[in-house]
Amino acid sequence: WDFPGQIDLFDPTFDAEAIFSNCGSLVFIIDSQDDTVDAEQKLVDTVIKAFEVNPKIVFEVFIHKVDGLSDDHKIDLHRNLQQRVTK
């Protein structure tokens, strides 16, 4: 499956069982040039919902468009993302 970030996982018409039950992995992409706070919350919501349906699912998070950032900014972005998502 490939679906855009504006999908509402809590919409009653969203069938999480159909999407996540046979899913081996979920790749979540965050755009480093956008405000990551909304993306972080969406990531947390997605992980919780997918894990409820399929506790064997593997999660991968990619931070996209970091090539133009300094190494220090990349490290800060990664660290901040990890800290906020694992709360």
Rosetta constraint file for C-alpha pairs under 8 A:
AtomPair CA 1 CA 19 HARMONIC 7.20 0.50
AtomPair CA 3 CA 7 HARMONIC 7.03 0.50
AtomPair CA 5 CA 42 HARMONIC 7.80 0.50
AtomPair CA 8 CA 14 HARMONIC 7.29 0.50
AtomPair CA 9 CA 14 HARMONIC 6.06 0.50
AtomPair CA 9 CA 16 HARMONIC 7.37 0.50
AtomPair CA 9 CA 45 HARMONIC 7.79 0.50
AtomPair CA 9 CA 46 HARMONIC 7.17 0.50
AtomPair CA 9 CA 49 HARMONIC 7.52 0.50
AtomPair CA 10 CA 14 HARMONIC 6.91 0.50
AtomPair CA 15 CA 19 HARMONIC 6.55 0.50
AtomPair CA 16 CA 20 HARMONIC 5.73 0.50
AtomPair CA 16 CA 21 HARMONIC 7.63 0.50
AtomPair CA 16 CA 49 HARMONIC 7.39 0.50
AtomPair CA 16 CA 50 HARMONIC 7.08 0.50
AtomPair CA 16 CA 53 HARMONIC 7.08 0.50
AtomPair CA 17 CA 21 HARMONIC 5.23 0.50
AtomPair CA 17 CA 53 HARMONIC 5.97 0.50
AtomPair CA 18 CA 22 HARMONIC 7.65 0.50
AtomPair CA 19 CA 23 HARMONIC 6.89 0.50
AtomPair CA 20 CA 50 HARMONIC 5.71 0.50
AtomPair CA 20 CA 53 HARMONIC 6.25 0.50
AtomPair CA 20 CA 54 HARMONIC 6.23 0.50
AtomPair CA 20 CA 57 HARMONIC 7.99 0.50
AtomPair CA 21 CA 53 HARMONIC 5.83 0.50
AtomPair CA 21 CA 54 HARMONIC 5.35 0.50
AtomPair CA 22 CA 54 HARMONIC 7.71 0.50
AtomPair CA 23 CA 54 HARMONIC 7.70 0.50
AtomPair CA 23 CA 57 HARMONIC 6.46 0.50
AtomPair CA 24 CA 56 HARMONIC 7.29 0.50
AtomPair CA 24 CA 57 HARMONIC 5.13 0.50
AtomPair CA 24 CA 58 HARMONIC 6.27 0.50
AtomPair CA 25 CA 57 HARMONIC 5.18 0.50
AtomPair CA 25 CA 58 HARMONIC 4.40 0.50
AtomPair CA 25 CA 59 HARMONIC 5.70 0.50
AtomPair CA 25 CA 60 HARMONIC 7.48 0.50
AtomPair CA 26 CA 57 HARMONIC 7.08 0.50
AtomPair CA 26 CA 58 HARMONIC 6.20 0.50
AtomPair CA 26 CA 59 HARMONIC 4.98 0.50
AtomPair CA 26 CA 60 HARMONIC 6.24 0.50
AtomPair CA 27 CA 59 HARMONIC 6.07 0.50
AtomPair CA 27 CA 60 HARMONIC 4.81 0.50
AtomPair CA 27 CA 61 HARMONIC 5.83 0.50
AtomPair CA 27 CA 62 HARMONIC 7.37 0.50
AtomPair CA 28 CA 43 HARMONIC 7.04 0.50
AtomPair CA 28 CA 59 HARMONIC 7.59 0.50
AtomPair CA 28 CA 60 HARMONIC 6.22 0.50
AtomPair CA 28 CA 61 HARMONIC 4.82 0.50
AtomPair CA 28 CA 62 HARMONIC 6.29 0.50
AtomPair CA 29 CA 61 HARMONIC 5.82 0.50
AtomPair CA 29 CA 62 HARMONIC 4.82 0.50
AtomPair CA 29 CA 63 HARMONIC 5.89 0.50
AtomPair CA 29 CA 64 HARMONIC 6.50 0.50
AtomPair CA 30 CA 36 HARMONIC 7.13 0.50
AtomPair CA 30 CA 39 HARMONIC 6.38 0.50
AtomPair CA 30 CA 61 HARMONIC 7.42 0.50
AtomPair CA 30 CA 62 HARMONIC 6.18 0.50
AtomPair CA 30 CA 63 HARMONIC 4.81 0.50
AtomPair CA 30 CA 64 HARMONIC 5.81 0.50
AtomPair CA 31 CA 36 HARMONIC 7.36 0.50
AtomPair CA 31 CA 63 HARMONIC 5.94 0.50
AtomPair CA 31 CA 64 HARMONIC 4.84 0.50
AtomPair CA 31 CA 65 HARMONIC 6.22 0.50
AtomPair CA 32 CA 36 HARMONIC 6.86 0.50
AtomPair CA 32 CA 63 HARMONIC 5.97 0.50
AtomPair CA 32 CA 64 HARMONIC 5.74 0.50
AtomPair CA 32 CA 65 HARMONIC 5.75 0.50
AtomPair CA 32 CA 66 HARMONIC 6.10 0.50
AtomPair CA 32 CA 77 HARMONIC 7.92 0.50
AtomPair CA 33 CA 65 HARMONIC 6.82 0.50
AtomPair CA 33 CA 66 HARMONIC 7.90 0.50
AtomPair CA 35 CA 39 HARMONIC 7.52 0.50
AtomPair CA 36 CA 40 HARMONIC 5.93 0.50
AtomPair CA 36 CA 81 HARMONIC 7.99 0.50
AtomPair CA 37 CA 41 HARMONIC 6.43 0.50
AtomPair CA 38 CA 42 HARMONIC 6.22 0.50
AtomPair CA 39 CA 43 HARMONIC 6.02 0.50
AtomPair CA 40 CA 44 HARMONIC 6.29 0.50
AtomPair CA 40 CA 81 HARMONIC 7.07 0.50
AtomPair CA 40 CA 84 HARMONIC 7.56 0.50
AtomPair CA 40 CA 85 HARMONIC 6.35 0.50
AtomPair CA 41 CA 45 HARMONIC 6.16 0.50
AtomPair CA 41 CA 85 HARMONIC 7.66 0.50
AtomPair CA 42 CA 46 HARMONIC 6.00 0.50
AtomPair CA 43 CA 47 HARMONIC 6.07 0.50
AtomPair CA 43 CA 85 HARMONIC 7.83 0.50
AtomPair CA 44 CA 48 HARMONIC 6.16 0.50
AtomPair CA 44 CA 85 HARMONIC 6.41 0.50
AtomPair CA 45 CA 49 HARMONIC 6.14 0.50
AtomPair CA 46 CA 50 HARMONIC 5.93 0.50
AtomPair CA 47 CA 51 HARMONIC 5.86 0.50
AtomPair CA 47 CA 59 HARMONIC 7.62 0.50
AtomPair CA 48 CA 52 HARMONIC 6.15 0.50
AtomPair CA 49 CA 53 HARMONIC 6.65 0.50
AtomPair CA 50 CA 54 HARMONIC 5.94 0.50
AtomPair CA 50 CA 55 HARMONIC 7.62 0.50
AtomPair CA 50 CA 57 HARMONIC 7.49 0.50
AtomPair CA 51 CA 55 HARMONIC 4.60 0.50
AtomPair CA 51 CA 56 HARMONIC 7.45 0.50
AtomPair CA 51 CA 57 HARMONIC 6.66 0.50
AtomPair CA 66 CA 74 HARMONIC 6.70 0.50
AtomPair CA 69 CA 73 HARMONIC 6.06 0.50
AtomPair CA 69 CA 74 HARMONIC 6.27 0.50
AtomPair CA 70 CA 74 HARMONIC 6.26 0.50
AtomPair CA 71 CA 75 HARMONIC 6.22 0.50
AtomPair CA 72 CA 76 HARMONIC 6.16 0.50
AtomPair CA 73 CA 77 HARMONIC 5.97 0.50
AtomPair CA 74 CA 78 HARMONIC 6.15 0.50
AtomPair CA 75 CA 79 HARMONIC 6.05 0.50
AtomPair CA 76 CA 80 HARMONIC 5.91 0.50
AtomPair CA 77 CA 81 HARMONIC 6.03 0.50
AtomPair CA 78 CA 82 HARMONIC 6.10 0.50
AtomPair CA 79 CA 83 HARMONIC 6.12 0.50
AtomPair CA 80 CA 84 HARMONIC 6.09 0.50
AtomPair CA 81 CA 85 HARMONIC 6.00 0.50
AtomPair CA 82 CA 86 HARMONIC 6.06 0.50
AtomPair CA 83 CA 87 HARMONIC 6.49 0.50
